[in-house]
């Protein structure tokens, strides 16, 4: 059954098939259980995204600090291989 009426779905469903990101997922619960699981997963994904963005920002800051240690107008020389030294 396909419906947008959440109250109706909560009353008649005992499992939910959800199409998410091009994949079908089976939830063996009523609509309220499905919604709670989905909300929890969405929050976990948001928290993970925020953490990754903080890590990226920190790495970019470190990169800028390291780049600032190089003399102005010059790039750091390429590393020599041990057999070239």
N, C-alpha and C positions, 0 to 999 in steps of 0.2 A: 504494500500500500504506500502510496506517495501522498504526503499532505504537508502543508505548512502550518496547520493548526496544532500547536504544541500541547494544548490541553487534551484534544482528541487523541493525539499520539500517546500521551502519558497514560490515558485510560485503556487503550486497546493494544499497546505493543508489549511484547515480552522479549524482543531482540530488535536490534537496529542494524541495518546495512547502510554504511555511509561511504560515499564517494569523496575521498580526500586526496588531493594532489594526484589525481589520475589513477588512484588505487582504491579498490573496494575493501573495506574493513568491516568485520562482523563483531558486533558488541552483544554479548549474551546477557542483556539487561533491558529494563524498560527505558523509555526515553529519558526520564530523569537521571537514571544511572549513566546512560550514554553521555548526557550533557555534563554531568559532574566529572566523568573521566576525561572528556574532551577539554573542559575548562582547566583541569589540573595539568594536562599535557601541554595545552597552550601556554599556561603560566610558566611551566618548566622551560619551554622553548624560549619564551621572552627573557627569562632569567639567564639562560645560557647565552642568548644573543647579547645581552647587556655585558656579561662577563667577557665575551670575546671582543666586543668593541672596546672595553677598558684595556684588555691586553694589547690590542692593535695600537691604541693610542699610546700606551706605555712603550711599545717597541718603536713606534715612529719617533717618540721623544728621545729615546736612547740613540736612535740612528742619527738624529739631528745633532745631538751632543757629540757623538763620535765624529761626525762630519765637520763639526766646528773645531776640532782639535787639529785638523789638517791646515797647513799654512794657506792664507788667502790666495786665490787665483791658481792654486796648484791642486791637482788631484793626487791622491795617494799613489805611490809607485806600485806597479804590479809586484806580487810576491814572486821571488825566485824559487825555482825548484831546488831541492837539496843538491842534486848533481850539477847544477849550474853555478853554485856558489864557490 
